Structure formats: structure tokens, C-alpha cells
Amino acid sequence: MFGFEYYPTPGPVIDQLIEGLMIRGRACYEPSAGAGHIVERLIKEGASSVLATEKDSDLRSILQTKSVVLLGEDFLKIESHEISHVDFIIMNPPFSDGARHITHAFNIAPPGCKIRALCNVETLKNSYSKSREELKNIVDSYGIWEDLGNCFSIADRKTDVNVALLRIDKPGEASNEFEGFFLEDEEEEKTGAGLMPYNEIRDIVNRYVESVKIYDQQIDTAIRLSEMTGSFYGGQLGMQVTRNGAPLIRNEFKKGMQKAGWMYIFSKLNMKKLATKGLKDDINNFVEKQQYIPFTMRNIYKMLEIVIGTTGARMDKAIVEVFDRVTSYHDDNKLGLEGWKTNSHYLLTRRFIMPNLTSIAYGGGIEANYSSNFELVEDLMKALCYITGENYEGQIDLQAFLNYHYVLMHEGKHVIGIYGPLKARRADDWELVNAQQKRPGSQIMHNNLQWGQ
């Protein structure tokens, strides 16, 4: 009914998955949630929050009836900053692609996260693909596994596959550079008119406060409606806020608004050049674990002071991460990864190869494939611009380079990217293009990328 990959996890197997884990009060994530058998157990065990991902639309409809936060449809497109606060990842991924799913879980999991996963035993015993080799090296380095045998013979939907249980603990400790810097004695509603002049930060705080008030008003309206009709209509009436058709509880609404608010502020203050993968991870982690600290003007400015003050350390970290990733792809690496002779054991040179940065677009062209490697390359550009003093906004990032049809250059540097045909541009874009073209050293380049170039 729900597809050939749908095999609900039996209760005794869930017992083994969570054995030894202190679920109560912790944030958990189920990447291939199905109808929610594991999700229901995590809720019953007292998890502070349960996040989930599921591709099948019918199964997502079932999950929406449970106390779960749905992140998206495709787990392989989930990014680290979305789950940087979770303590446990409990998963029963599709057995046909188990290696890729579990490896992705390890790559995006925050430091200190514990991963418990099921897969076909053959996935570990027969490493015929690069994804299986990479998973085997992760398990050898950071985990253990045991053969559960034919444990799905007692499932609602049976299979005779021998199943392995993987216990992987990602190294490191969860930390957040923003903890301890925020005052909690200022109420969210303390944002009346005239306190200070208008600016972008004040506007987003006001929008946030008013949005929470409107959310609460629909609850009050439901109560008043029930009181008005209860004596003769009968039954408790309710109203519900939804997002993309899924129920949205108050705390999840507030957290989502705060995360979006931080990214909006960085965009408006032209701070995109500082927003590395690590910073996005920290912001998500902070909002999830410190959600009761008010989203106020004072706290936002304090956050921005910390962001700016710690930029150097964050850029150092970004360089180390991309250095480690690039040099792990040399041709005789010991990690089971596909390597290339152009990549060095110990040098980050002008030319290097990173996998999974592109994919085949509709019609056979080239398009950006947003992945953890893609984020690292973007972070490297930000770090190098920070070190050299180059203007990050004047560079063509990798995604733009792959997706632009035309690029307006001035003295060899990017000025504006044009996604569609030139004739389709707006008038203000044309004005900029025409003005720039008149400058000496300017030119429009047709970005007609071809495979192999």
C-alpha cells in the first residue's frame, strides 16, 4: 500500500534500537519515519521533541496526526543546521539505499549525537560500492554493529532479510558559542512605538511579537466560540494553525519564526559572508535549546556582537573542515572514498576535486547539487575572502556559477548574474547592465557550461 520499501519496525526491534539511551527530555530525529512506529515510541519515552522526515505523502498524512515536527520529504536533502540540536538519530532507512542514508545521517549529525540504525547485513559485509565502503569505515571508526538475524519475520510486513543494528556515536561534544550571553528580564512585548527609531531589526522583532499574539488570538477565539455555543450546540470547538497542511504547535511556530528571523537579519545586514555552515548550526542549536530567551532588540544586538567577535575562529574552523574533507579524497586514502591524483594528502591547492557538487539537470545540463561538500566549498570562499580582504559579494559562488546563463564582469570580477535569457530581465536590471557595460573593462559572458570542462 505504501510502497515496496515500507517495512514498519517491530516493537522488539525498537526496544533494541533505543536500549541504553536516555530518551526523556532529549531531542530525537527519525529520518525515514513511515507511519510513525519509532516516532510513537520516542514520544512515549518522553522525548522533549521528535523530528521526522518521510517521502510518501500518505505516510506524511499519518505522521501529521502525531506530536512530531516534519522537516521535509527527502532526508538526503536535510542539512546539518536543521538538526544541530538533536541528541539521537533513530532510523530504519530503506534497505536498498541504507549505506547512503546512514552516511548522510553521520555527516549532518551534531557533535556528540548518537545514531542507531538498521540496515541489511549485506550492506556491511559486501562493500562493493563507495557508499558502502564509506559506511564501513564510519562504523569501524566510531561504532559497532550486531547481526539481529531475521528479526522482521514478526513484523506487520515480513521480510527474510538478515538485519544489522548499528550503534554509532559521533565524536565531540555539543557546544554553542552563544550560551550565557543573553538577559532574560526583558519581555517580548516591550517593543512599543517610539522607543527607538525604525530599523530592520526592530521591524523583524515587531513582526515576530505580533505574529505570536495573532497565534494566541486564534486560541482565545476558539475558547470564546466554545463558550458561546456550548449550551446548545455541544462539543468542544477548536481552531488550528497549520503550515503546508501540517498542524503547527505554538512552540514550534515560535522557534521557526526565530530561525527565519536570524537568517533574515543576516541577509538585511549584508552578513551572508559570515553565515558559514557552523554558524547556521549554532543558531539552530541555540534556538532549539534556549527557546525561552526572548527574541528582543537587545538580545539580537548581543548575538550580532558575538557573531562578529568570533568570526576569525569560525573562519579558521571552516578552513580546517574543508581542508580535512578535500585531503581525504587523495587517490590512496584509507577511508574507502573515491580519490583522485589531483588531490594531495596534505595540501589544499588551486585545483582539487570534490564529489557530489553537481547533478544532471532537466534536459541534460549541469545544475548545483546542494550537499555537505557544497556547503564546505561555499564556506571556504567566505573564509578566503575574510583572510584576504576580498569582497565576498563580488565573487561568483559555486551555485551561481553553475546556474547563471550570463555573468556581467568588470575587470575580471563578478558584478551581476543573470539566470534567464537577457530579454527576460526586468527594467532595473537592464539599467544596471547597461551602466556597467559602459565602464571600461566590463563585459557580459555567456556561461554555457559543458560536462568535462
Rosetta blueprint (number, residue, H / E / L):
1 M L
2 F L
3 G L
4 F L
5 E L
6 Y L
7 Y L
8 P L
9 T L
10 P L
11 G H
12 P H
13 V H
14 I H
15 D H
16 Q H
17 L H
18 I H
19 E L
20 G L
21 L L
22 M L
23 I L
24 R L
25 G L
26 R L
27 A E
28 C E
29 Y E
30 E E
31 P L
32 S L
33 A L
34 G L
35 A L
36 G L
37 H H
38 I H
39 V H
40 E H
41 R H
42 L H
43 I H
44 K H
45 E L
46 G L
47 A L
48 S L
49 S E
50 V E
51 L E
52 A E
53 T E
54 E L
55 K L
56 D L
57 S H
58 D H
59 L H
60 R H
61 S H
62 I H
63 L H
64 Q L
65 T L
66 K L
67 S L
68 V L
69 V E
70 L E
71 L E
72 G E
73 E L
74 D L
75 F H
76 L H
77 K H
78 I L
79 E L
80 S H
81 H H
82 E H
83 I L
84 S L
85 H L
86 V L
87 D L
88 F E
89 I E
90 I E
91 M E
92 N L
93 P L
94 P L
95 F H
96 S H
97 D H
98 G H
99 A H
100 R H
101 H H
102 I H
103 T H
104 H H
105 A H
106 F H
107 N H
108 I H
109 A L
110 P L
111 P L
112 G L
113 C L
114 K E
115 I E
116 R E
117 A E
118 L E
119 C E
120 N E
121 V H
122 E H
123 T H
124 L H
125 K H
126 N L
127 S L
128 Y L
129 S L
130 K H
131 S H
132 R H
133 E H
134 E H
135 L H
136 K H
137 N H
138 I H
139 V H
140 D H
141 S H
142 Y H
143 G E
144 I E
145 W E
146 E E
147 D E
148 L E
149 G E
150 N L
151 C H
152 F H
153 S H
154 I H
155 A L
156 D L
157 R L
158 K L
159 T L
160 D L
161 V L
162 N L
163 V E
164 A E
165 L E
166 L E
167 R E
168 I E
169 D E
170 K L
171 P L
172 G L
173 E L
174 A L
175 S L
176 N L
177 E L
178 F L
179 E L
180 G L
181 F L
182 F L
183 L L
184 E L
185 D L
186 E L
187 E L
188 E L
189 E L
190 K L
191 T L
192 G L
193 A L
194 G L
195 L L
196 M L
197 P L
198 Y L
199 N L
200 E H
201 I H
202 R H
203 D H
204 I H
205 V H
206 N H
207 R H
208 Y H
209 V H
210 E H
211 S H
212 V H
213 K H
214 I H
215 Y H
216 D H
217 Q H
218 Q H
219 I H
220 D H
221 T H
222 A H
223 I H
224 R H
225 L H
226 S H
227 E H
228 M H
229 T H
230 G L
231 S L
232 F L
233 Y L
234 G L
235 G L
236 Q L
237 L L
238 G L
239 M L
240 Q L
241 V L
242 T E
243 R E
244 N L
245 G L
246 A E
247 P E
248 L L
249 I L
250 R H
251 N H
252 E H
253 F H
254 K H
255 K H
256 G H
257 M H
258 Q H
259 K H
260 A H
261 G H
262 W H
263 M H
264 Y H
265 I H
266 F H
267 S H
268 K H
269 L L
270 N L
271 M L
272 K H
273 K H
274 L H
275 A L
276 T L
277 K H
278 G H
279 L H
280 K H
281 D H
282 D H
283 I H
284 N H
285 N H
286 F H
287 V H
288 E H
289 K H
290 Q L
291 Q L
292 Y L
293 I L
294 P L
295 F L
296 T L
297 M H
298 R H
299 N H
300 I H
301 Y H
302 K H
303 M H
304 L H
305 E H
306 I H
307 V H
308 I H
309 G H
310 T L
311 T H
312 G H
313 A H
314 R H
315 M H
316 D H
317 K H
318 A H
319 I H
320 V H
321 E H
322 V H
323 F H
324 D H
325 R H
326 V H
327 T H
328 S L
329 Y L
330 H E
331 D L
332 D L
333 N L
334 K L
335 L L
336 G L
337 L L
338 E L
339 G L
340 W E
341 K L
342 T L
343 N L
344 S L
345 H L
346 Y L
347 L L
348 L L
349 T L
350 R L
351 R L
352 F L
353 I L
354 M L
355 P L
356 N L
357 L L
358 T E
359 S E
360 I E
361 A L
362 Y L
363 G L
364 G L
365 G L
366 I E
367 E E
368 A E
369 N L
370 Y L
371 S L
372 S H
373 N H
374 F H
375 E H
376 L H
377 V H
378 E H
379 D H
380 L H
381 M H
382 K H
383 A H
384 L H
385 C H
386 Y H
387 I H
388 T H
389 G L
390 E L
391 N L
392 Y H
393 E H
394 G H
395 Q L
396 I L
397 D L
398 L H
399 Q H
400 A H
401 F H
402 L H
403 N H
404 Y L
405 H L
406 Y E
407 V E
408 L E
409 M E
410 H E
411 E L
412 G L
413 K E
414 H E
415 V E
416 I E
417 G E
418 I E
419 Y L
420 G L
421 P L
422 L H
423 K H
424 A H
425 R L
426 R L
427 A H
428 D H
429 D H
430 W H
431 E H
432 L H
433 V H
434 N H
435 A H
436 Q H
437 Q H
438 K L
439 R L
440 P L
441 G L
442 S E
443 Q E
444 I E
445 M E
446 H E
447 N L
448 N L
449 L L
450 Q L
451 W L
452 G L
453 Q L
